Amino acid sequence: MIVLLVLGLVEVAFLAAFGWADGVSLPLPRLLLPAGAFVCYGIAGWTMTRHPRRGSITVVWGVAVLARVALLPVAPELSDDVYRYLWDGHVLSEGTNPYAYAPSDEALSTLRTPWHDRINHPDVPTIYPPVAQLLFLAASAVGGGTILAAKLLWLVFDLGCGFLLQQVAVRTGRPPARVLVWYLWSPLLVVETAWSAHFDPAGLFLMAALLWVATGPGPQQPQRTSARAAVLGAVLALATLVKLAPAALLPPLLRRHGGWAAAAFVLACVALYVPFVGVGGVLPGVGIGQVAAGLRTYAEHWSANPGAFALIEAAAGDPLTARTLSVVVTLGVALYAAWRRFSLERSMLWIVGAGLLLSPTVHPWYVLWALPAAALRSSRPFLLLSGLAFLGYWGLASHQAGGGWPQPTWTLVAIWLPVWALLAAEAAKAARARTAQREVSRGKERQEGQ
């Protein structure tokens, strides 16, 4: 327990230095600080994997809260996304549909705030789905719509996700302290939530809630099966309407839980989109095309830290073809997980992982979506990716100076090659285990036949 505590406190010191070190230049030497934090995190997780019963839940939670408190007062520097969140919430609080206008539109000139010039991509309408919009509205309503209020709201979901993962670990017979170290102590999670104020933990909370419902205590009575399926469908819909990627979990969910899950998913999605298309007079209506306009721009043009997508694009010779192929392959993984009747937890890691590996856009905080399942399964490739993702900030200083955002080839190789190598090693290990199991089965059959 003492070793765990020391590792946790050193990690907190590295993270605090990373956030508060204004005078230290990016990318180097400043990126050495989260690297140091990740080393502590990796050693702590490895220790808990080797000696899972030696961990203290109190120590794990205490360090996790301390790390977040250390960065909470620091203004976001690595990303300006929070200003878009606050803008969407501000516009919605004024009764204006955030899908109707881009932030730069003169129709909204009377709503502009002192930080309006910090909103990124001001000529692009919002890309965020309805549940995200409601969260932004809540952040706007709490504490006057400040960055601190937004951070505190996201941290509720962040720590709530940790609590749910702890319950899932207990229900499934895994050491909860190990799972919590892999989740709560993730340097990427702490930085992106407590410092950069990304709202992704709201989606992570819903993904953990999906697993919590799916691993409900004890055998379920037949009459409760449809109710559970409906709850699972509704929770997946909520997660999808935070960011759309969780929709890819629908095939394995339907395979395991059937029509009630599908009906609940569709009904929840429709009910939450209805106010934004003007049905019922809640908000000024827009067409479905307007709702999707910002998202379409994002899907067609955004690119950052691509992994295998860069190779697909080079082979295809056309960005649109490459994006289509990446989506098709990811959906193929989802259908394979459904066909094999993978558990939701395993499906989550496979599908979210495939999405990250094949996506043209992998901002560091996108990697967080793999973290709940990776923490539960101690997935070395995706836990490693959560540390290597900090290299995605290599070009930030150039961007802040008014230039472009360079993505040197070596950073992409450094991010993705170790991950693919670990995935290949794990696949080979699994293949050897299957071969050994088949040999054992054949040996037993021969003995029984004699």
CORPE-V13997 format. One record per helix or strand of 3 or more residues. SS is the DSSP state (@ for helix, = for strand). FROM is the first residue (numbers start at 0). TO is the last residue. Records with the same first field share a line. If there is no record, write none. Layout:
SS: FROM-TO ; FROM-TO
This chain:
@: 1-19 ; 30-49 ; 51-53 ; 56-71 ; 80-92 ; 105-110 ; 115-117 ; 129-140 ; 146-170 ; 175-183 ; 186-194 ; 199-213 ; 221-239 ; 243-276 ; 278-280 ; 287-290 ; 292-300 ; 307-315 ; 318-338 ; 343-357 ; 363-376 ; 379-392 ; 395-399 ; 408-448
